[in-house]
Amino acid sequence: MRIVLGLIARRLLTLIPLMLGIIAFIFVVLALSPNNAAIAALGDSASPAQVAAFNHQHGLDRALPVRYVSYLGNLLHGDLGTTYALNKPIGSIIGQALPVTLQLTVLGVIGAIVVALVLGITGALYRDRWPDQLTRVLSIAGIAIPSFWLAILLIQRFSTIGGGPFPTGRYVNPETSVSQWLMSMTLPAIALAVPVGCSLARIVRTSMVEELDRDYVRTAIGAGLPPVVVIGRNVLRNALITPLTALGLQIGYLIGGAIIIEAIFSLPGMGTQMMSAVEQNDAGLARGLVIVIALGFVVINLIVDVLYFIVNPRLRGAH
């Protein structure tokens, strides 16, 4: 336990300068963009005097380093600022949108893991036979299909628009009805999970094949242990170490894909808010959204690093 806590402490120390760099990059890029916060808030008919007064009121006429230090200080106190277009706290907007994105991402991760395990393990156990060939075709097809195109196909075939049972264009809070929430999130989760799961399936198959060829597997089966026990207790656990690392990298894709999927299915998540920020030229809201998404990606990779350390006995032995 002490080793794990020490690993977390070291990772957190390295994440601090990383997040500071990310925040600085996002702040500078959006500060130098041609978007005018005053015009976004006051409208195109605003006079130069009104624009100047707005910039002075909100500190936008100060030097860029001064604005960055002020913004960073506010971030340390949990203040993401206020949207100039809507005049609302950015934190409250993200607080309403983030749970929807997290729900979709978690469902996408679960779906991707199921797809990867089913296709990968089937391909490895039936190596070079027709089930393996079938899983290869399915995996390649899943990787080749863009998530947004798959989302459109799912809407046409399985949503209420196409005569199917799944609703689209609305979001049901799980506190209202778990079953209706699950129905409203099923198609978005499938569209998000299939490309990632098919990509991971190839890694799972390769790792399983390598593990099945090891001497200890033949020895255990030759000693009379049932193959199901050997595979379930030893092979699967050792073979999933490499896919676990790949999953951490794919979660970043899932977060980015969730933003697009939300826009297609009209889910009130981070993606919908990002589209709104772009349409309204609201750089402040866009900046807050990107920073929170980047922070989520960094935290998820930290969790994956810790899990990788826990499941890999060689790393624990090295420490």
Secondary structure, DSSP 8 states (H G I E B T S, - for coil): -HHHHHHHHHHHHHHHHHHHHHHHHHHHHHHTSS--HHHHHH-TT--HHHHHHHHHHTTTTS-HHHHHHHHHHHHHTT---B-TTT-SBHHHHHHHHHHHHHHHHHHHHHHHHHHHHHHHHHHHHTTTSHHHHHHHHHHHHHHHS-HHHHHHHHHHHHBGGGT-SB--S----TTT-HHHHHHHHHHHHHHHHHHHHHHHHHHHHHHHHHHHTSHHHHHHHHTT--HHHHIIIIIHHHHTHHHHHHHHHHHHHHHHHHHHHHHHHT-SSHHHHHHHHHHTT-HHHHHHHHHHHHHHHHHHHHHHHHHHHHH-HHHHHH-
